[in-house]
Amino acid sequence: MDAGKVKRVAVIGAGTMGHSIAQVFAACGIEVNLADVKREILDHALRLMKGNLKTLVEYGKVKEREVPSILGRIHTTTDIQAAARGTDFVLEAVVEIPEIKKTVFKLLDEACGEETILASNTSGLEIFKIIEVRNPSRTVVTHWFAPPHIIPLVEVAPGPATSPGVLQFTAKLMERIGKKPVVMRQFVQRFIVNRIQNAIILTALEILENNWATPEDIDLAVKTSLGVRLPIVGVVQSLDFNGLNLVNDVLKSIGKNIPLIEEKVKRGHLGPSASKGLFDYGGRSEEEILRKRDTLYLKMLDFLESQEAFAPV
């Protein structure tokens, strides 16, 4: 199947994530059947989408004349199976309750042809152990982030039976609608971002519970350090800039042995100083690499300060 030829999709669940996901598809010229169990939920979803679009118009991301046609491509219904029929791609975004997920996928399996791709937006459930469909090779996870009409990332993850073609198609479809898909090699609960985010949250809660710092100080500390650096070097590349030899020493000091890091150090792949670490810097000099990083840091810092972003919202 060609992701560029998709004309109609279904989004099941019109809540916090579903209404915004539907809006993203519609904004890219795709007809969307948006389903939920109650008409009042769907009416609320439409109000939220109008508000979202107003914000995007004000910010210059959407032209005001485009709004009626975007909303016109969204078709609401309380009939899940009717919403799914005749679509190329169905995305489930209902509540994170296993029994409800299982019921929804049963209904979708009955309503859709075996070639229709069935995706879940689950963030934490072992969805492939919960759902039962005739052709599991066409099941996949697309994990979006709130608010979907703004945040670019979609984590795409295969189940044990997902076909490579379905995985590739799904990633291409996400790209078509303006998202930046990251395709995981296998399904793992909480994927990439939530695993990292959960570790940060648990640490922040530990600091609060022990009264080591105030909520304001914790957030200011993160915003004025990680908040500046992470958009530029991410999490993994920041290890290169620390120097993998130093990273290895720190790991050993806390009783951790990470063979991946030890092997890099043994081979002399220490980061920018060697033009190779966890990332390959293509033979560039350390000075050249650091100059590019620091210029980006300065631009990011200037922008954040100009927006008064370090103060609480």
C-alpha positions in Angstrom: 0.0 0.0 0.0 1.2 3.5 -0.8 0.9 6.0 2.1 0.6 8.8 -0.5 -2.7 7.3 -1.7 -4.5 7.1 1.6 -7.7 9.0 1.3 -9.7 8.1 4.4 -8.7 7.1 7.9 -10.6 6.4 11.1 -9.7 7.6 14.6 -11.5 5.8 17.4 -11.7 7.9 20.6 -12.3 11.6 20.5 -10.7 12.6 23.8 -7.5 14.4 24.7 -5.5 12.7 22.0 -8.0 11.5 19.4 -9.6 14.8 18.5 -6.2 16.4 17.9 -4.9 13.4 15.9 -8.0 13.6 13.7 -7.3 17.3 13.2 -3.8 16.5 12.0 -5.0 14.0 9.3 -7.7 16.4 8.2 -5.3 19.3 7.9 -3.2 17.3 5.5 -6.2 16.7 3.1 -7.3 13.2 4.4 -10.9 12.5 5.2 -11.3 11.3 8.8 -14.1 9.3 10.5 -13.9 10.3 14.2 -15.8 7.9 16.5 -16.7 7.9 20.2 -19.4 6.4 22.3 -21.3 9.6 23.1 -22.4 12.5 20.9 -21.5 15.0 23.6 -17.9 13.8 23.5 -17.8 14.3 19.8 -19.4 17.8 20.1 -16.8 18.7 22.7 -14.0 17.4 20.4 -15.2 19.6 17.6 -15.1 22.7 19.9 -11.6 21.8 21.0 -10.5 21.4 17.3 -11.9 24.8 16.5 -9.9 26.3 19.4 -6.8 24.4 18.3 -7.2 25.8 14.8 -7.7 29.3 16.0 -4.4 29.1 17.9 -2.6 27.7 14.8 -4.1 30.5 12.6 -3.0 33.2 15.1 0.5 31.7 15.1 0.6 31.5 11.3 0.7 27.7 11.0 -2.7 27.5 9.3 -4.5 30.0 7.0 -7.9 31.1 8.2 -9.5 30.3 4.9 -8.4 26.6 5.3 -10.2 26.1 8.6 -13.7 25.3 7.2 -12.3 22.7 4.8 -10.2 21.1 7.6 -13.2 20.8 9.8 -15.3 19.6 6.8 -13.1 16.6 6.4 -13.8 15.4 9.9 -16.9 13.1 10.1 -18.2 12.2 13.6 -20.1 9.2 14.6 -21.0 7.1 17.6 -20.8 3.9 15.5 -17.3 2.5 15.7 -17.7 -0.1 13.0 -19.3 2.4 10.6 -16.4 4.7 11.2 -13.9 2.0 10.3 -15.5 0.6 7.2 -13.9 1.6 3.9 -10.8 3.2 5.5 -7.1 2.4 4.8 -5.8 3.1 8.3 -7.6 3.0 11.7 -6.0 4.5 14.8 -7.4 3.6 18.3 -7.0 6.3 20.9 -9.4 5.1 23.6 -8.8 4.9 27.4 -5.9 2.7 28.6 -8.1 -0.1 29.9 -7.2 -3.5 28.5 -10.8 -4.8 28.3 -11.9 -1.7 26.4 -9.0 -1.9 24.0 -9.8 -5.6 23.3 -13.4 -4.8 22.6 -12.6 -2.0 20.2 -10.1 -4.1 18.2 -12.7 -6.9 18.0 -15.2 -4.5 16.5 -12.5 -3.1 14.1 -11.5 -6.6 13.0 -15.1 -7.4 12.2 -15.7 -4.1 10.3 -12.4 -3.9 8.3 -10.9 -5.8 5.5 -7.8 -7.8 6.4 -5.6 -5.2 4.5 -6.7 -2.3 6.7 -4.0 -1.3 9.1 -5.0 -1.3 12.7 -2.9 1.0 14.9 -3.0 1.8 18.6 -1.9 4.9 20.4 -1.3 3.1 23.7 1.5 4.4 25.8 1.9 1.7 28.3 -0.2 -1.4 27.7 1.2 -4.7 26.2 -1.3 -4.1 23.4 -0.2 -7.1 21.2 -0.9 -9.5 24.1 -4.4 -7.9 24.6 -5.9 -7.6 21.1 -7.1 -10.5 18.9 -7.4 -9.9 15.2 -7.5 -12.2 12.1 -4.4 -10.8 10.6 -2.0 -9.6 13.3 0.6 -8.7 10.6 -1.4 -5.5 10.0 -1.3 -4.3 13.6 1.1 -1.6 14.8 1.6 1.1 17.5 1.7 4.8 16.7 2.4 6.6 19.9 1.7 10.3 19.7 2.4 13.1 22.2 0.1 15.7 23.5 -0.8 18.0 21.9 -0.7 15.9 18.7 -1.4 18.9 16.5 1.9 20.5 17.7 4.4 17.9 19.0 6.2 16.4 15.9 7.2 13.0 17.3 5.3 9.7 16.7 6.9 6.6 18.1 6.1 3.7 15.7 6.5 0.2 17.1 5.9 -3.3 15.6 4.3 -6.2 17.4 5.8 -9.7 17.1 3.7 -10.4 13.9 3.8 -6.9 12.3 5.0 -7.1 8.7 7.9 -4.9 7.6 5.7 -3.5 4.9 3.1 -2.3 7.5 5.8 -0.7 9.6 7.3 1.1 6.6 3.8 2.2 5.4 2.9 3.6 8.8 6.2 5.5 9.1 5.6 7.0 5.6 2.0 7.9 6.5 3.2 9.7 9.6 5.8 11.6 7.5 3.0 12.5 5.0 1.0 14.3 7.7 4.0 16.2 8.9 5.2 14.1 11.8 8.7 12.9 12.6 8.4 9.1 13.2 10.9 7.2 15.1 10.6 3.5 14.2 11.5 1.2 17.1 13.2 -2.2 16.4 10.6 -3.9 18.6 7.7 -3.2 20.9 8.6 -2.4 24.4 6.2 -0.9 27.0 6.6 2.9 27.4 8.8 3.1 24.3 11.6 5.7 24.3 10.3 9.0 25.6 8.0 7.8 28.4 10.8 5.6 29.8 13.2 8.6 29.9 10.4 10.9 31.1 9.3 8.5 33.9 12.9 8.3 35.2 13.1 12.1 35.4 9.7 12.4 37.1 10.5 9.8 39.7 13.8 11.5 40.5 12.0 14.9 40.8 9.4 13.4 43.1 12.2 11.9 45.2 13.8 15.4 45.6 10.4 16.9 46.5 9.6 14.2 49.1 13.0 14.7 50.8 12.6 18.5 50.7 16.0 18.9 49.0 14.7 21.7 46.8 11.5 23.5 46.0 9.3 22.7 42.9 10.3 26.1 41.4 14.1 25.4 41.9 13.8 21.9 40.4 12.2 23.2 37.3 14.5 26.2 37.0 17.5 23.9 37.3 16.2 21.6 34.5 15.1 24.4 32.2 18.4 26.3 32.5 20.6 23.2 31.9 18.9 20.2 30.2 16.3 22.4 28.7 18.9 24.3 26.8 21.0 21.3 25.8 18.6 18.5 25.1 17.1 20.1 21.9 20.6 20.3 20.5 22.4 17.1 21.6 19.6 14.9 23.0 20.3 12.3 25.6 22.6 9.8 23.9 24.8 12.3 22.1 25.3 14.2 25.3 27.2 11.2 26.5 29.7 11.7 23.7 30.2 15.4 24.7 30.8 14.3 28.3 33.5 11.9 27.0 32.8 8.2 27.0 35.9 7.6 29.1 34.5 9.8 31.8 31.0 8.2 31.4 32.6 4.8 31.8 34.5 5.9 35.0 31.3 7.3 36.5 29.3 4.2 35.7 32.0 2.0 37.4 31.9 4.3 40.5 28.2 3.4 41.0 28.7 -0.3 40.3 27.5 -0.3 36.7 29.2 -2.0 33.8 27.8 -1.2 30.3 29.6 -3.3 27.7 28.5 -0.9 24.9 30.4 2.0 26.6 33.4 -0.2 27.6 33.8 -1.4 24.0 33.7 2.2 22.7 36.4 3.3 25.2 38.6 0.3 24.4 38.5 1.2 20.7 39.3 4.9 21.5 35.9 6.1 20.3 35.5 8.6 23.1 33.3 11.3 21.4 34.2 14.5 19.6 37.8 14.3 20.7 38.2 11.2 18.5 35.5 12.3 15.9 33.7 9.1 16.9 31.8 7.8 19.9 28.2 6.6 20.0 27.8 9.0 17.1 30.1 9.2 14.0 31.3 12.8 13.4 32.6 12.1 9.9 36.3 13.0 10.6 35.5 16.5 11.7 37.9 18.1 14.2 36.9 18.4 17.8 37.1 22.2 17.5 34.7 22.2 14.5 32.2 19.9 16.3 32.3 22.0 19.5 31.9 25.3 17.6 28.7 24.0 15.9 27.3 22.7 19.3 28.1 25.9 21.1 26.7 28.1 18.4 23.4 26.2 18.6 23.4 26.4 22.4 23.8 30.2 22.2 21.0 30.5 19.8 18.7 28.3 21.9 19.6 30.2 25.1 19.0 33.6 23.5 15.6 32.4 22.1 14.5 30.9 25.5 15.5 34.0 27.4 13.7 36.3 24.8 10.5 34.3 25.4 10.9 34.4 29.3 10.7 30.6 29.1 12.6 30.0 32.3 9.7 31.4 34.4 6.8 29.1 35.3 4.0 29.1 32.7 
